[in-house]
Amino acid sequence: QAQLVESGGGLVQPGGSLRLSCAASISILSIRAMGWYRQAPGKQRELVATITIGGSLNYADSVKGRFTISRDNAKNTLYLQMDSLKPEDTAVYYCNAIAQFISYWGQGTQVTVSS
């Protein structure tokens, strides 16, 4: 069973940057796909970005060109580099991993974009 631990959230001004990390308790090479999702107050959880074991990337239209998903296989860690942040990016960000047909979630990390 995999455990995912996110870190890197915080308060940032509009236009600023943050990098989120997601440490997995198992080798990410055994994970079919990983991704970042977010949930703003009063809204449903939505996809931000995903990366498959083959390296295929997918981004939500709202973050294309501003966010970059990547992984470090040696560290079993997934990253989300967020640049040019906007107030509408404010949400709890969750890490997700799909391994052996089971979907795992982290506890979430708060990102607040405000002046």
KELO-687091 format. One record per residue: residue number from 1; residue in one letter; x, y, z of N, C-alpha, C in turn. Coordinates in Angstrom, 1 decimal. Layout:
<node nr="NUM" rest="A" n_c1="X" n_c2="Y" n_c3="Z" ca_c1="X" ca_c2="Y" ca_c3="Z" c_c1="X" c_c2="Y" c_c3="Z"/>
...
This chain:
<node nr="1" rest="Q" n_c1="0.8" n_c2="-1.2" n_c3="0.0" ca_c1="0.0" ca_c2="0.0" ca_c3="0.0" c_c1="0.9" c_c2="1.2" c_c3="0.0"/>
<node nr="2" rest="A" n_c1="0.6" n_c2="2.2" n_c3="-0.9" ca_c1="1.4" ca_c2="3.4" ca_c3="-1.0" c_c1="0.9" c_c2="4.5" c_c3="-0.1"/>
<node nr="3" rest="Q" n_c1="1.8" n_c2="5.3" n_c3="0.4" ca_c1="1.5" ca_c2="6.5" ca_c3="1.1" c_c1="2.1" c_c2="7.7" c_c3="0.4"/>
<node nr="4" rest="L" n_c1="1.4" n_c2="8.8" n_c3="0.3" ca_c1="1.8" ca_c2="10.0" ca_c3="-0.4" c_c1="1.8" c_c2="11.1" c_c3="0.6"/>
<node nr="5" rest="V" n_c1="2.9" n_c2="11.9" n_c3="0.6" ca_c1="3.0" ca_c2="13.0" ca_c3="1.5" c_c1="3.4" c_c2="14.3" c_c3="0.7"/>
<node nr="6" rest="E" n_c1="2.4" n_c2="15.2" n_c3="0.7" ca_c1="2.7" ca_c2="16.5" ca_c3="0.0" c_c1="3.4" c_c2="17.5" c_c3="0.9"/>
<node nr="7" rest="S" n_c1="4.1" n_c2="18.4" n_c3="0.2" ca_c1="4.7" ca_c2="19.5" ca_c3="0.9" c_c1="4.9" c_c2="20.7" c_c3="-0.1"/>
<node nr="8" rest="G" n_c1="5.2" n_c2="21.8" n_c3="0.5" ca_c1="5.6" ca_c2="23.0" ca_c3="-0.4" c_c1="4.5" c_c2="24.0" c_c3="-0.6"/>
<node nr="9" rest="G" n_c1="3.3" n_c2="23.8" n_c3="0.0" ca_c1="2.3" ca_c2="24.8" ca_c3="-0.1" c_c1="2.6" c_c2="26.0" c_c3="0.7"/>
<node nr="10" rest="G" n_c1="1.8" n_c2="27.1" n_c3="0.6" ca_c1="1.9" ca_c2="28.3" ca_c3="1.4" c_c1="1.2" c_c2="29.4" c_c3="0.8"/>
<node nr="11" rest="L" n_c1="1.6" n_c2="30.6" n_c3="1.3" ca_c1="1.0" ca_c2="31.9" ca_c3="0.8" c_c1="2.0" c_c2="32.6" c_c3="-0.1"/>
<node nr="12" rest="V" n_c1="1.5" n_c2="33.0" n_c3="-1.3" ca_c1="2.3" ca_c2="33.6" ca_c3="-2.2" c_c1="1.5" c_c2="34.7" c_c3="-2.9"/>
<node nr="13" rest="Q" n_c1="2.2" n_c2="35.8" n_c3="-3.3" ca_c1="1.6" ca_c2="36.9" ca_c3="-4.0" c_c1="1.3" c_c2="36.5" c_c3="-5.5"/>
<node nr="14" rest="P" n_c1="0.3" n_c2="37.2" n_c3="-6.1" ca_c1="0.0" ca_c2="36.9" ca_c3="-7.5" c_c1="1.3" c_c2="37.2" c_c3="-8.3"/>
<node nr="15" rest="G" n_c1="1.5" n_c2="36.3" n_c3="-9.3" ca_c1="2.7" ca_c2="36.4" ca_c3="-10.1" c_c1="3.9" c_c2="35.6" c_c3="-9.5"/>
<node nr="16" rest="G" n_c1="3.7" n_c2="35.1" n_c3="-8.3" ca_c1="4.8" ca_c2="34.4" ca_c3="-7.7" c_c1="4.9" c_c2="32.9" c_c3="-8.1"/>
<node nr="17" rest="S" n_c1="5.8" n_c2="32.2" n_c3="-7.4" ca_c1="6.0" ca_c2="30.8" ca_c3="-7.7" c_c1="6.0" c_c2="30.0" c_c3="-6.5"/>
<node nr="18" rest="L" n_c1="5.7" n_c2="28.7" n_c3="-6.6" ca_c1="5.8" ca_c2="27.7" ca_c3="-5.6" c_c1="6.1" c_c2="26.4" c_c3="-6.3"/>
<node nr="19" rest="R" n_c1="6.8" n_c2="25.5" n_c3="-5.5" ca_c1="7.0" ca_c2="24.1" ca_c3="-6.0" c_c1="6.5" c_c2="23.2" c_c3="-5.0"/>
<node nr="20" rest="L" n_c1="5.5" n_c2="22.3" n_c3="-5.4" ca_c1="5.0" ca_c2="21.3" ca_c3="-4.5" c_c1="5.7" c_c2="20.0" c_c3="-4.7"/>
<node nr="21" rest="S" n_c1="5.8" n_c2="19.2" n_c3="-3.7" ca_c1="6.5" ca_c2="17.9" ca_c3="-3.7" c_c1="5.5" c_c2="16.9" c_c3="-3.2"/>
<node nr="22" rest="C" n_c1="5.7" n_c2="15.7" n_c3="-3.7" ca_c1="4.9" ca_c2="14.6" ca_c3="-3.2" c_c1="5.8" c_c2="13.4" c_c3="-3.1"/>
<node nr="23" rest="A" n_c1="6.1" n_c2="13.0" n_c3="-1.9" ca_c1="7.0" ca_c2="11.8" ca_c3="-1.6" c_c1="6.1" c_c2="10.6" c_c3="-1.5"/>
<node nr="24" rest="A" n_c1="6.5" n_c2="9.6" n_c3="-2.3" ca_c1="5.8" ca_c2="8.3" ca_c3="-2.3" c_c1="6.6" c_c2="7.3" c_c3="-1.5"/>
<node nr="25" rest="S" n_c1="5.8" n_c2="6.4" n_c3="-0.8" ca_c1="6.5" ca_c2="5.4" ca_c3="0.1" c_c1="6.9" c_c2="4.2" c_c3="-0.7"/>
<node nr="26" rest="I" n_c1="6.5" n_c2="4.1" n_c3="-2.0" ca_c1="6.9" ca_c2="3.0" ca_c3="-2.8" c_c1="7.6" c_c2="3.5" c_c3="-4.1"/>
<node nr="27" rest="S" n_c1="8.3" n_c2="2.7" n_c3="-4.8" ca_c1="9.0" ca_c2="3.1" ca_c3="-6.0" c_c1="8.0" c_c2="3.7" c_c3="-7.0"/>
<node nr="28" rest="I" n_c1="8.2" n_c2="4.9" n_c3="-7.5" ca_c1="7.3" ca_c2="5.5" ca_c3="-8.4" c_c1="7.4" c_c2="4.8" c_c3="-9.8"/>
<node nr="29" rest="L" n_c1="8.4" n_c2="4.0" n_c3="-9.9" ca_c1="8.5" ca_c2="3.2" ca_c3="-11.2" c_c1="7.4" c_c2="2.1" c_c3="-11.2"/>
<node nr="30" rest="S" n_c1="6.8" n_c2="1.8" n_c3="-10.0" ca_c1="5.7" ca_c2="0.8" ca_c3="-10.0" c_c1="4.4" c_c2="1.4" c_c3="-10.1"/>
<node nr="31" rest="I" n_c1="4.3" n_c2="2.8" n_c3="-10.2" ca_c1="3.1" ca_c2="3.5" ca_c3="-10.3" c_c1="2.8" c_c2="3.8" c_c3="-11.7"/>
<node nr="32" rest="R" n_c1="1.6" n_c2="3.4" n_c3="-12.1" ca_c1="1.2" ca_c2="3.6" ca_c3="-13.6" c_c1="1.0" c_c2="5.1" c_c3="-13.9"/>
<node nr="33" rest="A" n_c1="0.5" n_c2="5.9" n_c3="-13.0" ca_c1="0.3" ca_c2="7.3" ca_c3="-13.3" c_c1="0.3" c_c2="8.1" c_c3="-12.0"/>
<node nr="34" rest="M" n_c1="0.8" n_c2="9.3" n_c3="-12.1" ca_c1="0.7" ca_c2="10.2" ca_c3="-10.9" c_c1="0.2" c_c2="11.5" c_c3="-11.4"/>
<node nr="35" rest="G" n_c1="-0.4" n_c2="12.3" n_c3="-10.4" ca_c1="-0.9" ca_c2="13.5" ca_c3="-10.8" c_c1="-1.2" c_c2="14.5" c_c3="-9.7"/>
<node nr="36" rest="W" n_c1="-1.5" n_c2="15.7" n_c3="-10.0" ca_c1="-1.9" ca_c2="16.7" ca_c3="-9.0" c_c1="-3.3" c_c2="17.1" c_c3="-9.3"/>
<node nr="37" rest="Y" n_c1="-4.1" n_c2="17.2" n_c3="-8.3" ca_c1="-5.5" ca_c2="17.7" ca_c3="-8.3" c_c1="-5.6" c_c2="18.8" c_c3="-7.3"/>
<node nr="38" rest="R" n_c1="-6.7" n_c2="19.6" n_c3="-7.5" ca_c1="-6.9" ca_c2="20.7" ca_c3="-6.5" c_c1="-8.4" c_c2="20.9" c_c3="-6.2"/>
<node nr="39" rest="Q" n_c1="-8.7" n_c2="21.4" n_c3="-5.1" ca_c1="-10.0" ca_c2="21.6" ca_c3="-4.7" c_c1="-10.1" c_c2="23.0" c_c3="-4.0"/>
<node nr="40" rest="A" n_c1="-10.9" n_c2="23.9" n_c3="-4.6" ca_c1="-11.1" ca_c2="25.2" ca_c3="-4.0" c_c1="-12.4" c_c2="25.1" c_c3="-3.2"/>
<node nr="41" rest="P" n_c1="-12.5" n_c2="26.1" n_c3="-2.2" ca_c1="-13.7" ca_c2="26.1" ca_c3="-1.4" c_c1="-15.0" c_c2="26.1" c_c3="-2.2"/>
<node nr="42" rest="G" n_c1="-15.9" n_c2="25.2" n_c3="-1.9" ca_c1="-17.2" ca_c2="25.2" ca_c3="-2.5" c_c1="-17.2" c_c2="24.6" c_c3="-3.9"/>
<node nr="43" rest="K" n_c1="-16.0" n_c2="24.1" n_c3="-4.4" ca_c1="-15.9" ca_c2="23.5" ca_c3="-5.7" c_c1="-15.5" c_c2="22.1" c_c3="-5.7"/>
<node nr="44" rest="Q" n_c1="-15.7" n_c2="21.4" n_c3="-6.8" ca_c1="-15.3" ca_c2="20.0" ca_c3="-6.9" c_c1="-13.8" c_c2="19.9" c_c3="-7.1"/>
<node nr="45" rest="R" n_c1="-13.2" n_c2="18.8" n_c3="-6.7" ca_c1="-11.8" ca_c2="18.5" ca_c3="-7.0" c_c1="-11.6" c_c2="18.4" c_c3="-8.5"/>
<node nr="46" rest="E" n_c1="-10.6" n_c2="19.0" n_c3="-9.0" ca_c1="-10.3" ca_c2="19.0" ca_c3="-10.4" c_c1="-8.9" c_c2="18.7" c_c3="-10.7"/>
<node nr="47" rest="L" n_c1="-8.7" n_c2="18.1" n_c3="-11.9" ca_c1="-7.3" ca_c2="17.7" ca_c3="-12.4" c_c1="-6.5" c_c2="18.9" c_c3="-12.7"/>
<node nr="48" rest="V" n_c1="-5.2" n_c2="18.9" n_c3="-12.2" ca_c1="-4.3" ca_c2="20.0" ca_c3="-12.6" c_c1="-3.3" c_c2="19.5" c_c3="-13.6"/>
<node nr="49" rest="A" n_c1="-2.6" n_c2="18.3" n_c3="-13.3" ca_c1="-1.7" ca_c2="17.8" ca_c3="-14.3" c_c1="-1.4" c_c2="16.3" c_c3="-13.9"/>
<node nr="50" rest="T" n_c1="-1.1" n_c2="15.5" n_c3="-14.9" ca_c1="-0.8" ca_c2="14.1" ca_c3="-14.7" c_c1="0.5" c_c2="13.8" c_c3="-15.5"/>
<node nr="51" rest="I" n_c1="1.1" n_c2="12.7" n_c3="-15.1" ca_c1="2.3" ca_c2="12.1" ca_c3="-15.8" c_c1="2.2" c_c2="10.6" c_c3="-15.7"/>
<node nr="52" rest="T" n_c1="2.3" n_c2="9.9" n_c3="-16.8" ca_c1="2.2" ca_c2="8.5" ca_c3="-16.8" c_c1="3.6" c_c2="7.9" c_c3="-16.6"/>
<node nr="53" rest="I" n_c1="3.6" n_c2="6.6" n_c3="-16.4" ca_c1="4.9" ca_c2="5.9" ca_c3="-16.3" c_c1="5.8" c_c2="6.0" c_c3="-17.5"/>
<node nr="54" rest="G" n_c1="5.1" n_c2="6.2" n_c3="-18.7" ca_c1="5.8" ca_c2="6.4" ca_c3="-19.9" c_c1="6.3" c_c2="7.8" c_c3="-20.2"/>
<node nr="55" rest="G" n_c1="5.9" n_c2="8.7" n_c3="-19.3" ca_c1="6.3" ca_c2="10.1" ca_c3="-19.4" c_c1="5.3" c_c2="11.0" c_c3="-20.1"/>
<node nr="56" rest="S" n_c1="4.1" n_c2="10.5" n_c3="-20.4" ca_c1="3.1" ca_c2="11.3" ca_c3="-21.1" c_c1="2.6" c_c2="12.3" c_c3="-20.1"/>
<node nr="57" rest="L" n_c1="2.4" n_c2="13.6" n_c3="-20.6" ca_c1="2.0" ca_c2="14.7" ca_c3="-19.7" c_c1="0.6" c_c2="15.2" c_c3="-20.1"/>
<node nr="58" rest="N" n_c1="-0.2" n_c2="15.6" n_c3="-19.1" ca_c1="-1.5" ca_c2="16.2" ca_c3="-19.4" c_c1="-1.7" c_c2="17.3" c_c3="-18.4"/>
<node nr="59" rest="Y" n_c1="-2.2" n_c2="18.5" n_c3="-18.9" ca_c1="-2.4" ca_c2="19.6" ca_c3="-18.1" c_c1="-3.8" c_c2="20.1" c_c3="-18.3"/>
<node nr="60" rest="A" n_c1="-4.4" n_c2="20.7" n_c3="-17.2" ca_c1="-5.6" ca_c2="21.4" ca_c3="-17.4" c_c1="-5.4" c_c2="22.7" c_c3="-18.2"/>
<node nr="61" rest="D" n_c1="-6.3" n_c2="23.1" n_c3="-19.0" ca_c1="-6.2" ca_c2="24.3" ca_c3="-19.8" c_c1="-5.8" c_c2="25.5" c_c3="-19.0"/>
<node nr="62" rest="S" n_c1="-6.4" n_c2="25.6" n_c3="-17.8" ca_c1="-6.2" ca_c2="26.8" ca_c3="-16.9" c_c1="-4.7" c_c2="26.9" c_c3="-16.4"/>
<node nr="63" rest="V" n_c1="-3.9" n_c2="25.9" n_c3="-16.5" ca_c1="-2.6" ca_c2="25.9" ca_c3="-16.0" c_c1="-1.5" c_c2="25.7" c_c3="-17.0"/>
<node nr="64" rest="K" n_c1="-1.9" n_c2="25.4" n_c3="-18.3" ca_c1="-0.9" ca_c2="25.2" ca_c3="-19.3" c_c1="-0.1" c_c2="26.5" c_c3="-19.5"/>
<node nr="65" rest="G" n_c1="1.2" n_c2="26.2" n_c3="-19.6" ca_c1="2.2" ca_c2="27.3" ca_c3="-19.8" c_c1="2.6" c_c2="27.9" c_c3="-18.5"/>
<node nr="66" rest="R" n_c1="2.0" n_c2="27.6" n_c3="-17.4" ca_c1="2.4" ca_c2="28.2" ca_c3="-16.1" c_c1="2.9" c_c2="27.1" c_c3="-15.1"/>
<node nr="67" rest="F" n_c1="2.3" n_c2="25.9" n_c3="-15.2" ca_c1="2.7" ca_c2="24.8" ca_c3="-14.3" c_c1="3.4" c_c2="23.7" c_c3="-15.0"/>
<node nr="68" rest="T" n_c1="4.3" n_c2="23.1" n_c3="-14.3" ca_c1="5.1" ca_c2="22.0" ca_c3="-14.9" c_c1="5.2" c_c2="20.8" c_c3="-13.9"/>
<node nr="69" rest="I" n_c1="4.7" n_c2="19.7" n_c3="-14.4" ca_c1="4.8" ca_c2="18.4" ca_c3="-13.6" c_c1="6.0" c_c2="17.7" c_c3="-13.9"/>
<node nr="70" rest="S" n_c1="6.7" n_c2="17.1" n_c3="-12.9" ca_c1="7.9" ca_c2="16.3" ca_c3="-13.2" c_c1="8.0" c_c2="15.3" c_c3="-12.1"/>
<node nr="71" rest="R" n_c1="8.9" n_c2="14.4" n_c3="-12.2" ca_c1="9.2" ca_c2="13.4" ca_c3="-11.2" c_c1="10.7" c_c2="13.1" c_c3="-11.1"/>
<node nr="72" rest="D" n_c1="11.1" n_c2="12.6" n_c3="-10.0" ca_c1="12.5" ca_c2="12.2" ca_c3="-9.7" c_c1="12.4" c_c2="10.7" c_c3="-9.3"/>
<node nr="73" rest="N" n_c1="12.7" n_c2="9.8" n_c3="-10.2" ca_c1="12.5" ca_c2="8.4" ca_c3="-9.9" c_c1="13.4" c_c2="7.9" c_c3="-8.8"/>
<node nr="74" rest="A" n_c1="14.6" n_c2="8.5" n_c3="-8.7" ca_c1="15.5" ca_c2="8.1" ca_c3="-7.7" c_c1="15.1" c_c2="8.5" c_c3="-6.3"/>
<node nr="75" rest="K" n_c1="14.3" n_c2="9.6" n_c3="-6.2" ca_c1="13.8" ca_c2="10.1" ca_c3="-4.9" c_c1="12.4" c_c2="9.6" c_c3="-4.7"/>
<node nr="76" rest="N" n_c1="11.7" n_c2="8.9" n_c3="-5.6" ca_c1="10.3" ca_c2="8.6" ca_c3="-5.5" c_c1="9.5" c_c2="9.8" c_c3="-5.2"/>
<node nr="77" rest="T" n_c1="9.7" n_c2="10.8" n_c3="-5.9" ca_c1="9.0" ca_c2="12.1" ca_c3="-5.6" c_c1="8.5" c_c2="12.7" c_c3="-6.9"/>
<node nr="78" rest="L" n_c1="7.3" n_c2="13.2" n_c3="-6.8" ca_c1="6.6" ca_c2="14.0" ca_c3="-7.8" c_c1="6.6" c_c2="15.4" c_c3="-7.5"/>
<node nr="79" rest="Y" n_c1="6.7" n_c2="16.3" n_c3="-8.5" ca_c1="6.8" ca_c2="17.7" ca_c3="-8.3" c_c1="5.7" c_c2="18.4" c_c3="-9.1"/>
<node nr="80" rest="L" n_c1="5.4" n_c2="19.6" n_c3="-8.7" ca_c1="4.6" ca_c2="20.5" ca_c3="-9.5" c_c1="5.2" c_c2="21.9" c_c3="-9.3"/>
<node nr="81" rest="Q" n_c1="5.8" n_c2="22.4" n_c3="-10.3" ca_c1="6.3" ca_c2="23.8" ca_c3="-10.4" c_c1="5.2" c_c2="24.7" c_c3="-10.8"/>
<node nr="82" rest="M" n_c1="4.9" n_c2="25.7" n_c3="-10.0" ca_c1="3.8" ca_c2="26.6" ca_c3="-10.3" c_c1="4.4" c_c2="28.0" c_c3="-10.4"/>
<node nr="83" rest="D" n_c1="4.3" n_c2="28.6" n_c3="-11.6" ca_c1="4.7" ca_c2="29.9" ca_c3="-11.9" c_c1="3.6" c_c2="30.8" c_c3="-12.3"/>
<node nr="84" rest="S" n_c1="3.8" n_c2="32.1" n_c3="-12.2" ca_c1="2.8" ca_c2="33.1" ca_c3="-12.6" c_c1="1.4" c_c2="32.8" c_c3="-11.9"/>
<node nr="85" rest="L" n_c1="1.5" n_c2="32.5" n_c3="-10.6" ca_c1="0.3" ca_c2="32.1" ca_c3="-9.9" c_c1="-0.7" c_c2="33.2" c_c3="-9.8"/>
<node nr="86" rest="K" n_c1="-2.0" n_c2="32.8" n_c3="-9.9" ca_c1="-3.1" ca_c2="33.7" ca_c3="-9.9" c_c1="-4.0" c_c2="33.5" c_c3="-8.6"/>
<node nr="87" rest="P" n_c1="-4.8" n_c2="34.4" n_c3="-8.2" ca_c1="-5.7" ca_c2="34.2" ca_c3="-7.1" c_c1="-6.6" c_c2="33.0" c_c3="-7.3"/>
<node nr="88" rest="E" n_c1="-7.0" n_c2="32.7" n_c3="-8.5" ca_c1="-7.9" ca_c2="31.6" ca_c3="-8.8" c_c1="-7.2" c_c2="30.2" c_c3="-8.7"/>
<node nr="89" rest="D" n_c1="-5.8" n_c2="30.2" n_c3="-8.5" ca_c1="-5.1" ca_c2="29.0" ca_c3="-8.2" c_c1="-5.2" c_c2="28.6" c_c3="-6.7"/>
<node nr="90" rest="T" n_c1="-5.8" n_c2="29.4" n_c3="-5.9" ca_c1="-5.9" ca_c2="29.1" ca_c3="-4.5" c_c1="-6.8" c_c2="27.9" c_c3="-4.3"/>
<node nr="91" rest="A" n_c1="-6.2" n_c2="26.9" n_c3="-3.6" ca_c1="-6.9" ca_c2="25.6" ca_c3="-3.4" c_c1="-6.1" c_c2="24.7" c_c3="-2.5"/>
<node nr="92" rest="V" n_c1="-6.7" n_c2="23.6" n_c3="-2.1" ca_c1="-5.9" ca_c2="22.5" ca_c3="-1.5" c_c1="-5.4" c_c2="21.6" c_c3="-2.7"/>
<node nr="93" rest="Y" n_c1="-4.1" n_c2="21.4" n_c3="-2.7" ca_c1="-3.6" ca_c2="20.6" ca_c3="-3.8" c_c1="-3.3" c_c2="19.2" c_c3="-3.3"/>
<node nr="94" rest="Y" n_c1="-3.8" n_c2="18.2" n_c3="-4.0" ca_c1="-3.6" ca_c2="16.8" ca_c3="-3.7" c_c1="-2.8" c_c2="16.0" c_c3="-4.7"/>
<node nr="95" rest="C" n_c1="-1.9" n_c2="15.1" n_c3="-4.2" ca_c1="-1.2" ca_c2="14.2" ca_c3="-5.0" c_c1="-2.0" c_c2="12.9" c_c3="-5.1"/>
<node nr="96" rest="N" n_c1="-1.9" n_c2="12.4" n_c3="-6.3" ca_c1="-2.6" ca_c2="11.1" ca_c3="-6.6" c_c1="-1.7" c_c2="10.1" c_c3="-7.3"/>
<node nr="97" rest="A" n_c1="-1.8" n_c2="8.9" n_c3="-7.0" ca_c1="-1.0" ca_c2="7.8" ca_c3="-7.7" c_c1="-1.9" c_c2="6.6" c_c3="-7.9"/>
<node nr="98" rest="I" n_c1="-1.7" n_c2="6.0" n_c3="-9.1" ca_c1="-2.5" ca_c2="4.8" ca_c3="-9.4" c_c1="-1.5" c_c2="3.7" c_c3="-9.6"/>
<node nr="99" rest="A" n_c1="-1.6" n_c2="2.7" n_c3="-8.6" ca_c1="-0.7" ca_c2="1.6" ca_c3="-8.6" c_c1="-1.5" c_c2="0.3" c_c3="-8.5"/>
<node nr="100" rest="Q" n_c1="-1.3" n_c2="-0.6" n_c3="-9.4" ca_c1="-2.0" ca_c2="-1.9" ca_c3="-9.3" c_c1="-3.5" c_c2="-1.7" c_c3="-9.2"/>
<node nr="101" rest="F" n_c1="-4.0" n_c2="-0.8" n_c3="-10.0" ca_c1="-5.4" ca_c2="-0.5" ca_c3="-10.1" c_c1="-6.0" c_c2="0.1" c_c3="-8.9"/>
<node nr="102" rest="I" n_c1="-5.2" n_c2="0.6" n_c3="-8.0" ca_c1="-5.7" ca_c2="1.2" ca_c3="-6.8" c_c1="-5.2" c_c2="2.7" c_c3="-6.8"/>
<node nr="103" rest="S" n_c1="-6.2" n_c2="3.6" n_c3="-6.5" ca_c1="-5.9" ca_c2="5.0" ca_c3="-6.5" c_c1="-5.6" c_c2="5.5" c_c3="-5.1"/>
<node nr="104" rest="Y" n_c1="-4.4" n_c2="6.1" n_c3="-4.9" ca_c1="-4.0" ca_c2="6.6" ca_c3="-3.6" c_c1="-4.0" c_c2="8.2" c_c3="-3.6"/>
<node nr="105" rest="W" n_c1="-4.3" n_c2="8.7" n_c3="-2.5" ca_c1="-4.3" ca_c2="10.2" ca_c3="-2.3" c_c1="-3.5" c_c2="10.6" c_c3="-1.1"/>
<node nr="106" rest="G" n_c1="-2.8" n_c2="11.8" n_c3="-1.3" ca_c1="-2.2" ca_c2="12.4" ca_c3="-0.2" c_c1="-3.1" c_c2="13.2" c_c3="0.7"/>
<node nr="107" rest="Q" n_c1="-2.6" n_c2="13.8" n_c3="1.7" ca_c1="-3.5" ca_c2="14.6" ca_c3="2.7" c_c1="-3.8" c_c2="16.0" c_c3="2.2"/>
<node nr="108" rest="G" n_c1="-3.1" n_c2="16.4" n_c3="1.2" ca_c1="-3.3" ca_c2="17.8" ca_c3="0.6" c_c1="-2.4" c_c2="18.8" c_c3="1.2"/>
<node nr="109" rest="T" n_c1="-2.1" n_c2="19.8" n_c3="0.5" ca_c1="-1.3" ca_c2="21.0" ca_c3="0.9" c_c1="-2.0" c_c2="22.3" c_c3="0.4"/>
<node nr="110" rest="Q" n_c1="-2.1" n_c2="23.2" n_c3="1.3" ca_c1="-2.9" ca_c2="24.5" ca_c3="1.0" c_c1="-2.0" c_c2="25.4" c_c3="0.2"/>
<node nr="111" rest="V" n_c1="-2.5" n_c2="25.9" n_c3="-0.9" ca_c1="-1.8" ca_c2="27.0" ca_c3="-1.7" c_c1="-2.8" c_c2="28.2" c_c3="-1.7"/>
<node nr="112" rest="T" n_c1="-2.3" n_c2="29.3" n_c3="-1.2" ca_c1="-3.1" ca_c2="30.6" ca_c3="-1.2" c_c1="-2.3" c_c2="31.6" c_c3="-2.0"/>
<node nr="113" rest="V" n_c1="-3.0" n_c2="32.2" n_c3="-3.0" ca_c1="-2.4" ca_c2="33.2" ca_c3="-3.8" c_c1="-3.2" c_c2="34.5" c_c3="-3.5"/>
<node nr="114" rest="S" n_c1="-2.5" n_c2="35.5" n_c3="-2.8" ca_c1="-3.2" ca_c2="36.7" ca_c3="-2.4" c_c1="-2.2" c_c2="37.8" c_c3="-2.1"/>
<node nr="115" rest="S" n_c1="-2.6" n_c2="39.0" n_c3="-2.4" ca_c1="-1.7" ca_c2="40.1" ca_c3="-2.1" c_c1="-2.0" c_c2="40.7" c_c3="-0.7"/>
